Amino acid sequence: MVLIVACSNKKEIPKDIIPKKEMVNMLVDIHLEESKIDASRYLLRDSAQVAYFKAQVDIFKKYKTDSTRYYKSYDYYFENMNHMKDIYTEVAEKMKAMSDSVANTLKDSSSNKKKNKPKKKTPKVAKPLIEVKMIPNKPKANADKKK
């Protein structure tokens, strides 16, 4: 008896691994938080690590997972580089789209300010109600006589 087994190149992802789409979204959130913390240059290194840890915990709660499952999934995808490449391609595309959206919003906001900005009017100088004429000082006659 001969048994033929067909091998598939596509390995099924284990059930305890975070699905690709969810992993993409988590990584986008994680990288955004990292950027915010890095941008806060006033934070000391220890404070930044605490802020990053808190951000990670919040992200894990958002996606209803924990650090153990996240790191197990990350390791799985890292060992299967084709998956990791696909994931990070999507992460990069999403972050680029976000960046472009922010840039366009800023550009639109800037151009709207220029359009809506009232033109500066040159102030008109009002004519005085009373015309004041200067009278030259006359020498005092009494002052000359006393000397």
TIKEBA-627079 format. One record per residue (C-alpha): z negated, y negated, x negated; residue in one letter. Coordinates in steps of 0.25 Angstrom, whole numbers, plus 2048, in hexadecimal, padded with zeros to 3 digits. Layout:
ZYXA...
END
This chain:
800800800M8047F27FBV7FC7E67FFL8037D97FDI7FA7CC7FDV8007BF7FEA7FA7B47F5C7F97A67FAS7FA79A7F1N7F27937FBK7E37967FAK7DB794806E7D078A804I7C2790807P7BB78C813K7AF78680CD7B877C805I7BA76E80AI7C876D810P7D2765809K7D475A812K7C5758813E7C4759804M7CE74E803V7C674580CN7B9748805M7BF7457F8L7C57387FDV7B7734802D7B17387F5I7BB7307ECH7B97247F5L7AA7247F4E7AC7267E5E7B471A7E4S7AA7117ECK79F7167E3I7A77137D6D7AB7067DBA79C7027DDS79B7007CER78D6F97D0Y7887077D2L78170E7C7L78671C7C3R77A7237CAD77B71A7D6S78A71E7D7A78772D7D6Q77D72B7E1V7877247EAA79272E7E7Y7897397EBF7857337F8K7947307FBA79773F7F8Q78C743802V79173A80DD79F73F80BI79A74E80BF79374A818K7A074481EK7A875181BY79C75A820K79B761812T792761806D7947607F7S79476F7F5T7A07717FER7A77657F9Y7A57697EAY7A97777EDK7B67727F4S7B97687E9Y7B77747DFD7C077D7E7Y7CB7727E8Y7CA76F7D9F7CC77E7D6E7D877E7DFN7DF7727D9M7EB7727E3N7E176F7EEH7DA7647E6M7E775E7E2K7EB75D7F1D7DD7587F5I7DD74D7EAY7EC7497EET7E77477FCE7DA73F7F7V7E37367EFA7ED7347FAE7E1730804K7DB7277FAM7E87207F7K7EB71E806A7DD718807M7DF70F7FBS7EC70A800D7E670880ES7DC6FF808V7E66F87FFA7EF6F580CN7E36F0814T7DF6E6809L7ED6E2807K7EF6E0816D7E16D8817S7E56CF80BS7F36CC811S7EC6C981FN7E36C0819K7EE6B8812K7F66B8820K7EA6B3828N7E56AA81EK7E669C823P7EE69281BK7E6688813K7E867A819K7E766E810T7DC666816P7E065881BK7D864C816V7D4644821A7D6635820K7C962D81FP7C462682CL7C061A824I7C7614818E7BD61080DV7C2605804K7BB6037F7M7B75F47F4I7B65F17E5P7A95EC7E1N7A85DD7DFK79F5D77D4P7925D27DAK7915C37D9A7825C27D9N7815CC7CDA7895C37C4D7815B77C7K7735BD7C3K7775C07B5K
END
